[in-house]
Amino acid sequence: MSTTPAASSSQPRVVGLVFGGASGEHDVSIRSAATVLRGLSGGVNSTRYRVVAFYIDRQGRWWGDDIAREVLSSGQARPDAGGRSGFCGLPDGALEVEVWYPVLHGPNGEDGTIQGLFCLMQLPFVGSGVLGSAVGMDKLAMKAAFAAAGLPQGPYRPLLAAELEQGEALLEQLEAELGYPCFIKPANLGSSVGITKATNRSELKSGLELAASHDQRLLVEKGLEVRELECAVLGREQLQASVLGEVRFEADWYDYETKYSSGSSETLIPAPLPGPVSEEARRLAVLAVQAVGAGGLSRVDFFYEESSGQLLINEINTLPGFTSQSMYPMLWSESGIPLEELVHQLVELAR
């Protein structure tokens, strides 16, 4: 495949904005991409960049700029057009792209697969590479990387879906090891998709079955009395950590609906924390990014146990949401980097 030569200083650089995707976070991706497009098209960026949008439908097929713009304008996923599913080739306009900007969440976009495609195309792209994306997406691999780096985490138990055949014996083991409440998660889904909270054996059993319907690799975590903190990280060789944010919510836990429904949660930026706690979280956030081999942009989520003053790393997100309610752009805005500058820095980091 031939590639287009780099644009001269007088020509806008062509950025390929990719969004949608064959995952449960398709709708969130559309909203995130609309925010990124606004940032890439605003102010001085309007002369720096020419954005060509590409939409990946729920069946995994790619569509060019015209249809992609329609989806962004409406905010609605494109209906299933029938025919073959999966990647069937790049649409018109793809060979013009000089830098790819994926705004994809969950499997088939955040897990290293599309990053591998960009590597094969020999073109730069925003975000982590194949390794960092894959490790950051898989909760079991991620936790193993954190453990190897000596980073603090809460109690958890990895599982294979096949272990559910043990029936009551497995449930008894989990009760003895982790107790209630506990959280059951598929290893490879984001935005709380497929995650449940269990407070008794019946809920534990049904939660395991739900998680196993999404993934063959599962995770069960001990429920803790904690505050939920988030830190944004930017950069590659030189990593910067943002101010801390805190999420507070009325719901029993921070599920998908709470995350993306207006008014369901409250965001405090900067988080009301003692200075040493904030500094330690920022230090650990950088170490977490390094532990999984991520780069470009990441958001690291923490649990803060006020009674003991202990910080625990919950997870890393290597393609965090960019919606109007998303922490990543809000944290950087509060840290002195507004949206237009943030997306510009991300494109520069890709190059």
N, C-alpha and C positions, 0 to 999 in steps of 0.2 A: 504494500500500500504506500503510495506517495503521500507526503505531507506538505502542507502549505508553508512557505518560508515565513519566518517571524516578521511581524509588522514593523515598519519603520516608526520612528518616534512621532511622525506626523499622522500616522494612521492608527485608528483604534484597534486594540487587540481583540481578536474574536474569542469570546468565551462561550463554551457549550454548557448551558444550564440543563442538567438532567434531573427529572423528578418523576414522582408517581411510584411505579414499581409493583411487582407481584408479591406484596406483603400485606399484613394486617394494618400497617401504618400508612397506607396509600393516601388517605385523606389528609393526614397530618403533613405528609410530604408536599402536597399541593399548597397548603397554607404556608409552609416553610419557604417553598420556592418563590411564592409571591413576595415574601419579605426580602429574600435575597435579590430578586429581580429589581425591586424598588431601590435597594442599596446600590446595585451595579449601574443603575440608570440615573441616579440622582447626582446633582452637583457636578464636580469635576469628573466624576466617573463616566458621565455621559459622553465625554470626549476621549476618555481613556479606553473604553470598552464598547464593543458591539456584541450584544448578547444574542445568541441563537438558541432558542429553547427546544428541548426534546422531551417528549412525554412518553413514559413507559406505562402501558395500561395494566390492568389487573391480571391479564393473561401473559404479561411479559413482552408484549410487542412494542416496538419503538415507533413513534410518530414524530413528524417534523414540526417546524416552527409554527405553521398556520394552526394546526390542531392543538399544539402545546399552548399557544397563546389563548385559544378559545377556552381551554380547560382552566388556565390561570385566571382568565377574566370571569368565568362563571363560578369558579371554586368547586366545581363538580367533576367527579370522575367520568370518563368517557364510557358509555355503555358497551357491553361486549358486542363486538362486530362479527363474531363467529370466525371460523377458519382456524388455521394452525396457531397453537399457542407457543410461547417462548421466543427467544431472540431469533429473528429471521434476517438480520442484516441491518446495516445503518441506513437511516433515511437520508433524503437529500439535505445538503447543508453540512453534513457531519465532517466531510473532508476539508471544510474551511476552518474548523476549530483549531485553535492554537493552545488553549488551556481548557481542560474540562472541569466543571464545577458540579459534582454530584450533590444533590439535596435529597437523599434517599435514606429511609429509616427502616431498620429491620432486615430480615433475610433478603437476598438478591439485590443488595445495594450497600449495606453497611458491613457486610461480612467478608469482604475481600474479593467477591466474585467480579463485580464491575471494575474494581481496582485492577484486577488481573487483565481485564480487557483493555484498559487504558495503557497498562504496561506493554501489552502486545502491540498496541498502536504506536508505542514509543512517543507518547505525548504526556506532558505534565498534567497533574490533576490536584485539586484541592483535597486536603485531608490525609489520613493515614494510608500507608501502603497495604499490600496484601497481608503481611504478617500481623501488623498492628490492628488492622480491621478485623481479621479473623479471630485473634485472641481476645480483643475487646468485645466482640459480639458473643462469644461463647462463655457463658458464666462460669463453667467449670474450669476451662483453660485460663480464664482471667483470674479466678481465685487461686489457682495453682501458681500463676506468675506472681501474684501479690505475696503468697506465702513464701515463695523462693526468694523474694526480695526482702523478706522480713517485715512486711507492712501489716499493721494491726487490722484484724477482721473479727467479726462476730462468729459464734459457733454455727457450723453448717454441716450438712451431710450430702455428698454427691450420690446420685442413684442412676441406675439404668432402668428403663421402662420394664425390661424383662424381670427385674427383681420384684415387681408387683405380684408375680405369681406366688410369692412366699405368703401372701395373704396376711392373716392376723399376726404371724411371727414378725413380719417386717414392721407392721404398725406398732407392735410392742417395743421393738428396737428403737424406733424413732421417738416414741413417747419417753423412753428411758434416757435417750441421748439428748433430746432437745426440749421435750415437754411442750406445754401449750402456754400461750399461743405460738404458732409457727407459720411460716410462709412457704408455699410450694410453688416452684417456678420451673417452666421449661428453660433449658439451657440457652436456646438460641432465638428468643423473641425479645423485643424491646417494648418500651412504653407500657409496661405492666400487663401486656397481652398474655392471657393464659395463667395469670398469677392469682392465687387465692390465699386467704387467711383461714387457718383451722384453729378452732378452740376446743374440739373434741374429736373422738375417733371417727365418727361418721363424716365430719367435714374433712378430716385428714385423708380418708379413703377416697372421697369424691374429688378432692383437690389433686391427689396423685393421678387419678384417672383422667381428669381434665388436662393436666400438664402433659401426660403421656400421649394424649390425642394430638398434641402440637409437636412433640419432640421425643426422641428415644433416650435423650439424656436429660436428667432432672436434677433439681437442687431443692433441698429443704433447709430452711434457715430458722434459727431460734428467734422468736419475737422478743424485742427489747423495748424498754421504756426510754425513748431517745428523742432528741430533736433532729430534724432532717436538714442538712446543710449541703450546699452545692458550690463548687468552685470551677471557673472556666480557665482553661489553659490554652495558650496561643504560642506557636513557634515550632521550630525543629531543633537545630543544635542549641539555640538559646531559648529556653522556655520561660514564658511569663505566666504568672498566676494572677487572676483577678481578685477583687474583693470577694468576700463570702456572701452568699445569699442564704436565706432560710425560707423553707416552705412550711406554712401552717394550714391546716385544713380541718373541717368539721367531720368529714367522713371517718370511718373506722381505720382506713389506711389510704395511702396515696395511689388509688387505682387509676385506670385509663380515663374513666369519666371525670374524675376529680381533676386530673391533669389538664384536660382539654375543654372543660366546661367553664365558661365565664362565671365568676363569682363563687366557684366551688372551693377555691383555695386562696390563701393570702401569701404574698411574696414580700419578704422584708430584705431590702438591700440598702446599705450593708446589714448583715445579720448582727443583732445585738449580742455581741460576744466579748469576753475579755480579750484584750490585745494579744496575749500569748497564745490563746486558743486559735485565733484567726491566723496568726503567723505559722503555727504548727500545721494547721490544715492546708495552708498554701504550700508549705514545704512538702507535705505528704502528697498533695495533688501532683506536683512535678515528678515526684518519685514514682507515683502510680502510672503516669504517662510513659515514663522511661521503662518501667517494669514490663509493660505489654508491647513495647516497641511502637507506640503511636506517635503521631506528629501532625502538625498543621493546627487542627482544632480538636479539643476534647473537653468534656465536662466530667468532673469527678464528684461523685456523691458520697456524703459522709453521714454517719450516725454520731451524734454527740450525746454522751451519757453524762448529764449534768451532775448527778450524785457523786460520780467518781472523777469527773473531769476528763474522761477518756474519749478519744476520737477513734472511730472505727471506719475503715473504708468500706462502703457498700458496693459500688461498682463504678466503672468508667463507661462513658458513651463517646465513641469516636466520631459520630456524625450527629451531634445533638440537635434538637429541634430549633427552628428559627422562626416560629410563629410569634404573634404579638404577645403571647403569654409565656414564651420560652425564656428560660434563665440565661442561656448563653449570650445572646446579644444584649440583654438587660444588664448582666453583670459587667460586660465590657463597657457599656455606655456609662455606668456608674464609676467605672475605673478610668474614664477619660477617653475612651475610643468609641465614637458614635458609629452607627450602622454603616454609613458610606465608607468611612475609613477602615472599619473592621473587614468588610468584604474585599476591599482593595488590598489590605495586608494579606489576607488569605490567598488571593490570586498571586501576589508577589511571592509568598512562601512556596506556592506550587511550582513556580518557575525556578 
